[in-house]
Amino acid sequence: MKYDLYLRGYVGGADFDADLVSRVLAKHKDQPVTVLIDSLGGSLATALSIAAAFREHGDVTAHFVGMNASAATIASMGAKTITIDECAMYLVHKCSAEFFQWASLNADQLQEQIDQLAQMKSDLEKMDLNVAQMYARKCKKPVADLLALMKTGGWLTAAEAHQWGFVDSLTDNHEDSVPVLTEDLAASMQANGLPLPDMEIKATPTPSGFNKLVEMLSSFFQRKPETTTEVTNPKISNDMNKLLPLLAVALAMQQQEFTLTDEKLSLTAGQADTLEAHLKSLNDQIAAQTKTIADKDSRIADLEKQLAQKPADETAQVINQPGNPALTLEAEFAQNLAKAQELYNQLP
């Protein structure tokens, strides 16, 4: 199935961005839009913006695959229709905010900290109520029931999500893959306070050459913000314009042969392998040049040490003494100059 919009990864990142959603919806004004969602969540602010954009468009179908939680579920609430793959997972939970305090406080400072925490708690409760009301409208259930479910924060199967009313129907699309809980994914979920589903944790597979390229490009274009209160949207199109000529040189292709749509660059598996080989060749060249420079630096250091030890003869030996058969001052100077020139010529 072909989708008009793919939203994956961190909500608020480059691949799950409110501006990207607005651009795609604008291109399909007064037309049905299909959206694929596969995300463990992220920024509540971004999720609310996307939900509002879906609602304003009026004819959006959101389809969940994989493991979806938190802000990803909130973003879908503005869609006209929501479906989920029968093998997918779904999680709602109460809102949270980063907090860490390690200090020595007196009584007044401690009271200030208590007041700040009380305000934070109040803000989070308002966010929870707002989200619960959105869920309740979709599920056609009391807000109190949704708040209780959010407090529990357990994973729902696709069938359970359908029973609650979060989604309108289950699907069994051929292209939808069964979610896999890898070691890396489990560690990421625990680090972000998400409960682990009742699934077998499998070893993280070693990425192939093509996957390594995808990860490299993803790290270049997608930057996860340090906090969820403010999201920085990178200038993807400008970065692409700088990167395309470099890729064209690496692949010995014309820049026009690349596929660039909606600020996404598409490469074939063959192109990816060629690029990886080119990068390896460049790394080998850099390593060889680094060794050559190190060898030359060592040689220069040795020569400088020789010059510092005895750059010329003793001063007493170059003074012309009357009646002495030794070389004249001019001849001695010329001889020392020749020695210095010989040492200089040995420099690389």
Phi, psi and omega per residue, in radians:
M1 nan 2.376 3.140
K2 -1.675 2.310 3.142
Y3 -1.906 2.629 3.086
D4 -1.391 -0.395 -3.071
L5 -2.605 2.327 3.108
Y6 -2.014 2.099 3.127
L7 -2.021 1.927 -3.092
R8 -2.331 2.822 3.044
G9 1.322 -2.660 -3.027
Y10 -1.213 2.203 3.098
V11 -1.218 1.978 -3.023
G12 1.997 -0.192 3.075
G13 -1.466 -3.081 -3.060
A14 -1.109 -0.528 -3.096
D15 -1.635 -0.011 3.121
F16 -2.497 1.110 -2.947
D17 -1.992 2.433 -3.112
A18 -1.125 -0.658 3.123
D19 -1.141 -0.713 3.094
L20 -1.060 -0.766 3.127
V21 -1.071 -0.776 -3.125
S22 -1.085 -0.691 3.138
R23 -1.139 -0.767 -3.127
V24 -1.158 -0.749 3.131
L25 -1.109 -0.636 3.124
A26 -1.135 -0.606 3.117
K27 -1.204 -0.419 -3.106
H28 -2.000 0.663 3.139
K29 -1.064 2.354 -3.133
D30 1.112 0.379 3.092
Q31 -2.251 2.646 3.059
P32 -1.124 2.488 3.138
V33 -2.208 2.279 3.085
T34 -1.874 2.361 -3.055
V35 -2.256 2.275 3.033
L36 -1.736 2.299 -3.125
I37 -2.130 2.287 3.104
D38 -2.611 1.604 -2.992
S39 -2.761 2.550 3.080
L40 -1.586 0.068 3.042
G41 1.948 -2.878 -3.091
G42 2.748 -2.143 -3.018
S43 -1.371 2.171 3.079
L44 -1.144 -0.689 -3.131
A45 -1.038 -0.785 3.121
T46 -1.133 -0.722 -3.136
A47 -1.066 -0.748 3.128
L48 -1.145 -0.654 3.106
S49 -1.124 -0.745 -3.128
I50 -1.193 -0.714 3.102
A51 -1.042 -0.717 3.120
A52 -1.150 -0.669 3.130
A53 -1.147 -0.735 3.084
F54 -1.067 -0.783 -3.106
R55 -1.114 -0.709 -3.126
E56 -1.177 -0.656 3.111
H57 -1.114 -0.809 2.998
G58 1.685 -0.327 -3.086
D59 -2.406 1.137 -3.121
V60 -2.009 2.313 3.016
T61 -1.944 2.075 3.127
A62 -1.796 2.344 -3.126
H63 -2.169 2.176 -3.132
F64 -1.634 2.358 2.969
V65 -2.328 2.791 3.101
G66 1.250 -2.502 -3.098
M67 -1.958 2.097 -3.052
N68 -2.180 2.404 -3.067
A69 -2.623 2.838 2.875
S70 0.999 -2.186 -3.054
A71 -1.072 -0.468 3.128
A72 -1.125 -0.653 3.116
T73 -1.264 -0.617 3.121
I74 -1.146 -0.694 -3.123
A75 -1.041 -0.555 -3.090
S76 -1.343 -0.216 -3.002
M77 -1.121 -0.327 3.112
G78 -1.533 -0.070 -3.113
A79 -1.302 2.592 3.106
K80 -1.219 -0.694 -3.138
T81 -2.333 2.424 3.117
I82 -2.225 2.198 3.087
T83 -2.131 2.869 -3.132
I84 -2.546 2.432 3.065
D85 -1.148 2.466 -3.041
E86 -1.108 -0.284 3.115
C87 -1.725 -0.056 -3.077
A88 -1.335 2.928 3.122
M89 -2.143 2.734 -3.014
Y90 -2.508 2.324 -3.096
L91 -2.426 2.273 2.973
V92 -2.091 2.554 3.134
H93 -2.722 2.977 -3.128
K94 -1.267 2.671 -3.119
C95 -1.210 2.688 3.134
S96 -2.451 2.833 3.110
A97 -2.427 2.585 -3.141
E98 -1.193 2.393 3.107
F99 -2.630 2.334 3.041
F100 -2.696 2.277 3.132
Q101 -2.420 2.110 3.099
W102 -2.437 1.713 -3.063
A103 -2.819 2.921 3.038
S104 -1.760 2.060 -3.033
L105 -2.088 2.470 2.984
N106 -1.496 -3.077 -3.043
A107 -1.102 -0.724 -3.135
D108 -1.164 -0.780 3.129
Q109 -1.128 -0.647 3.114
L110 -1.116 -0.683 3.118
Q111 -1.147 -0.680 3.074
E112 -1.052 -0.715 3.128
Q113 -1.142 -0.703 3.116
I114 -1.096 -0.734 3.125
D115 -1.110 -0.722 3.121
Q116 -1.124 -0.713 3.124
L117 -1.165 -0.651 3.105
A118 -1.105 -0.706 3.096
Q119 -1.151 -0.719 3.108
M120 -1.078 -0.748 3.119
K121 -1.078 -0.760 3.120
S122 -1.081 -0.744 3.127
D123 -1.106 -0.740 -3.140
L124 -1.148 -0.653 3.115
E125 -1.120 -0.658 3.098
K126 -1.163 -0.704 3.096
M127 -1.103 -0.769 3.125
D128 -1.036 -0.764 -3.127
L129 -1.127 -0.726 3.126
N130 -1.079 -0.798 -3.141
V131 -1.156 -0.754 3.138
A132 -1.050 -0.645 3.101
Q133 -1.153 -0.674 3.077
M134 -1.095 -0.828 3.115
Y135 -1.064 -0.749 -3.075
A136 -1.104 -0.676 3.100
R137 -1.106 -0.684 3.135
K138 -1.256 -0.763 -3.059
C139 -1.443 -0.240 -3.085
K140 0.997 0.833 3.116
K141 -2.315 2.853 3.119
P142 -1.077 2.546 3.128
V143 -1.039 -0.650 -3.129
A144 -1.044 -0.632 3.126
D145 -1.144 -0.693 -3.137
L146 -1.247 -0.645 3.076
L147 -1.094 -0.678 3.114
A148 -1.135 -0.716 3.115
L149 -1.153 -0.716 3.122
M150 -1.112 -0.621 3.113
K151 -1.173 -0.670 3.099
T152 -1.144 -0.796 3.055
G153 1.121 0.619 3.131
G154 -1.663 2.721 3.128
W155 -1.260 2.464 3.070
L156 -1.926 2.473 2.973
T157 -1.276 2.960 3.112
A158 -1.043 -0.699 3.137
A159 -1.131 -0.706 3.124
E160 -1.179 -0.687 3.084
A161 -1.070 -0.641 3.096
H162 -1.210 -0.705 3.122
Q163 -1.105 -0.661 3.097
W164 -1.204 -0.542 -3.121
G165 1.832 0.122 3.101
F166 -1.141 -0.554 3.139
V167 -2.167 2.737 -3.081
D168 -1.552 -0.500 -3.119
S169 -2.819 2.801 3.070
L170 -1.765 2.609 3.137
T171 -2.229 2.850 3.085
D172 -2.348 1.005 -3.113
N173 -1.242 2.456 -3.077
H174 -1.089 -0.622 -3.039
E175 -1.444 -0.179 3.132
D176 -1.352 2.174 -3.098
S177 -1.666 2.677 3.119
V178 -1.250 2.315 -3.138
P179 -1.126 2.508 3.136
V180 -2.130 2.240 3.129
L181 -1.650 1.743 3.140
T182 -1.528 2.938 3.131
E183 -1.061 -0.749 -3.137
D184 -1.124 -0.736 -3.136
L185 -1.148 -0.721 3.124
A186 -1.098 -0.721 3.125
A187 -1.133 -0.694 3.120
S188 -1.132 -0.719 3.133
M189 -1.118 -0.758 3.140
Q190 -1.143 -0.662 3.140
A191 -1.146 -0.471 -3.126
N192 -1.765 0.238 3.041
G193 1.326 0.329 3.125
L194 -1.650 2.383 3.105
P195 -1.230 2.634 3.120
L196 -1.493 2.381 3.085
P197 -1.266 2.858 3.135
D198 -1.376 1.290 -3.109
M199 -2.373 2.729 3.074
E200 -1.237 2.291 3.089
I201 -1.545 2.124 -3.095
K202 -1.857 2.702 3.130
A203 -1.086 2.483 3.113
T204 -1.210 2.140 -3.114
P205 -1.180 2.605 3.053
T206 -1.258 2.190 -3.076
P207 -1.163 2.490 3.067
S208 -1.335 3.069 3.115
G209 -1.022 -0.726 -3.131
F210 -1.182 -0.716 3.135
N211 -1.138 -0.625 3.091
K212 -1.078 -0.697 3.115
L213 -1.118 -0.771 3.136
V214 -1.061 -0.749 3.129
E215 -1.116 -0.678 3.133
M216 -1.103 -0.815 -3.138
L217 -1.183 -0.637 3.129
S218 -1.120 -0.724 3.131
S219 -1.160 -0.452 -3.141
F220 -1.339 -0.696 -3.041
F221 -1.705 -0.394 -3.072
Q222 -1.925 2.094 3.140
R223 -2.120 1.969 3.140
K224 -1.304 2.214 3.135
P225 -1.159 2.658 -3.120
E226 -1.220 -0.511 3.095
T227 -2.280 2.891 -3.131
T228 -1.672 0.083 -3.125
T229 -1.531 -0.377 -3.134
E230 -2.478 2.226 -3.083
V231 -1.989 2.265 3.088
T232 -1.743 2.129 -3.133
N233 -1.686 1.924 -3.109
P234 -1.141 2.685 3.104
K235 -1.396 1.418 -3.004
I236 -1.106 -0.785 -3.069
S237 -1.067 -0.698 3.119
N238 -1.153 -0.723 3.103
D239 -1.092 -0.711 3.118
M240 -1.058 -0.764 -3.119
N241 -1.078 -0.561 3.095
K242 -1.352 -0.579 -3.042
L243 -1.429 -0.575 -3.054
L244 -1.011 -0.816 3.120
P245 -1.037 -0.643 3.121
L246 -1.146 -0.712 3.095
L247 -1.141 -0.680 -3.136
A248 -1.076 -0.728 3.109
V249 -1.147 -0.773 -3.109
A250 -1.086 -0.640 -3.078
L251 -1.696 0.010 -3.129
A252 0.949 0.816 -3.107
M253 -2.231 2.877 2.991
Q254 -1.371 2.488 -3.114
Q255 -1.044 -0.520 -3.109
Q256 -1.180 -0.268 -3.095
E257 -1.378 -0.163 3.110
F258 -1.417 2.607 3.083
T259 -1.744 2.012 -3.120
L260 -2.239 1.856 -3.141
T261 -2.289 2.405 3.130
D262 0.891 0.667 3.100
E263 1.093 0.515 3.064
K264 -2.110 2.338 -3.132
L265 -1.714 2.241 -3.134
S266 -1.932 2.283 3.079
L267 -2.195 2.566 3.038
T268 -1.354 2.890 3.111
A269 -1.071 -0.655 3.112
G270 -1.122 -0.731 3.102
Q271 -1.116 -0.692 3.129
A272 -1.101 -0.744 3.123
D273 -1.124 -0.717 3.114
T274 -1.081 -0.745 -3.134
L275 -1.145 -0.713 3.139
E276 -1.117 -0.709 3.105
A277 -1.110 -0.681 3.121
H278 -1.120 -0.740 3.125
L279 -1.121 -0.683 3.103
K280 -1.120 -0.717 3.115
S281 -1.080 -0.728 3.119
L282 -1.118 -0.703 3.116
N283 -1.109 -0.701 3.096
D284 -1.112 -0.729 3.115
Q285 -1.103 -0.734 3.132
I286 -1.104 -0.712 3.130
A287 -1.107 -0.741 3.135
A288 -1.137 -0.764 3.137
Q289 -1.144 -0.630 3.111
T290 -1.110 -0.706 3.110
K291 -1.147 -0.736 3.129
T292 -1.067 -0.777 3.131
I293 -1.105 -0.702 3.125
A294 -1.104 -0.716 3.118
D295 -1.110 -0.734 3.136
K296 -1.165 -0.691 3.096
D297 -1.068 -0.688 3.119
S298 -1.140 -0.721 3.139
R299 -1.141 -0.736 3.126
I300 -1.095 -0.712 3.124
A301 -1.083 -0.701 3.120
D302 -1.119 -0.767 -3.137
L303 -1.150 -0.695 3.108
E304 -1.133 -0.586 3.098
K305 -1.147 -0.715 3.099
Q306 -1.100 -0.765 3.130
L307 -1.113 -0.650 -3.126
A308 -1.218 -0.564 -3.118
Q309 -1.244 -0.785 -3.084
K310 -2.731 1.414 -3.109
P311 -1.218 -0.441 -3.117
A312 -2.790 -3.120 3.121
D313 -1.257 2.926 3.101
E314 -1.076 2.597 -3.118
T315 -1.047 -0.676 -3.108
A316 -1.095 -0.458 -3.076
Q317 -1.436 -0.260 -3.116
V318 -1.807 0.026 3.073
I319 -1.450 2.241 -3.120
N320 -1.323 2.044 3.134
Q321 -1.709 2.355 3.133
P322 -1.024 2.319 3.114
G323 1.352 -0.027 -3.138
N324 -1.456 2.287 -3.134
P325 -1.311 0.017 -3.105
A326 -1.133 2.987 -3.133
L327 -1.049 2.650 3.053
T328 -1.230 2.891 -3.128
L329 -1.037 -0.713 -3.120
E330 -1.150 -0.713 -3.123
A331 -1.188 -0.684 3.127
E332 -1.120 -0.742 3.116
F333 -1.067 -0.737 3.132
A334 -1.103 -0.664 -3.138
Q335 -1.172 -0.763 3.118
N336 -1.148 -0.629 3.108
L337 -1.108 -0.680 3.124
A338 -1.129 -0.675 3.110
K339 -1.122 -0.757 3.138
A340 -1.111 -0.689 3.129
Q341 -1.126 -0.633 3.128
E342 -1.154 -0.716 3.084
L343 -1.141 -0.700 -3.138
Y344 -1.103 -0.680 -3.130
N345 -1.145 -0.378 3.127
Q346 -1.369 -0.244 3.115
L347 -1.168 2.500 -3.127
P348 -1.251 nan nan
